[in-house]
Amino acid sequence: MKEKINIMLKTYLVSVFILLIVSCSSKFDTSTNLDAENFTNYFAPSNVTIYTSTNEFKTQYKYMGLVEGENCQAKAHHAKPDDVMARTEARKKAYQLKANAIIFTGCALLPDESTAKQCVASTVCYGQAYYVEPTSPKN
């Protein structure tokens, strides 16, 4: 009798286990941020070269517009705003203008009282975006 109960118990446990597995294996929809546009946006700053003046341009160029980038310290315990991050944001915006070069005109740390309420402090960098004709490869 005891053996029969053990067999029934094992059968019951196996059945419950199989039901759990089957119920958890339904069709799930997943979404990721892996698409071509995200990669383009992520690597956009690397496509914009930083120059100090237009004298450095070796080919023809076209002025595309002014850009700015901001780095916000959202909470007091977060990292302080950073020029590098603000410049990266400006380079992203230059890339959106189809520029491949930028000349930064300056960065400013905005004090607490002048920043928007979303930021404890903020750094803003300003630049001029240009499209510089690529140099022809030498044969």
Phi, psi and omega in degrees: 000318180296323179293321179294322178293319178298319179294317179295319179296316179297317179298316179298313181296319177296319179297316179297317179299316179296318178297321178297315180296314181295320182290334179272353184259033178285171183283121180251139172267133178238151175226143179228171176263019180273088172218165187300322182295320178296321177294319179298313180294322182295318183266002182306315182302329181289347178270358181244114182274140179269130176237164177261335177200166179291344177297339180281344180289128182266348181230184178294152181216162180227132177287127184257335178143176178272144177226158174218151177229145183234143171236120188252133170267102188289324181226157184299329181273358176278168179298147177297151178298148192232136177300320183299315180292321179295320178294322178298318178296321178295322178294323176299316181292325176297318179297322178296334176276005182072026178270155176233009179213152178215143173240116181281134179261345177159163176230149180222135172270116181276128181292165184309316187286343182257354180276162176294160183297343179285341186242139171286317175211162184209142173246133179236133176242138183246145179206166176251126182264139181226152167254118180254126178302136178294148177283144180282140180292143179275136181267000000 
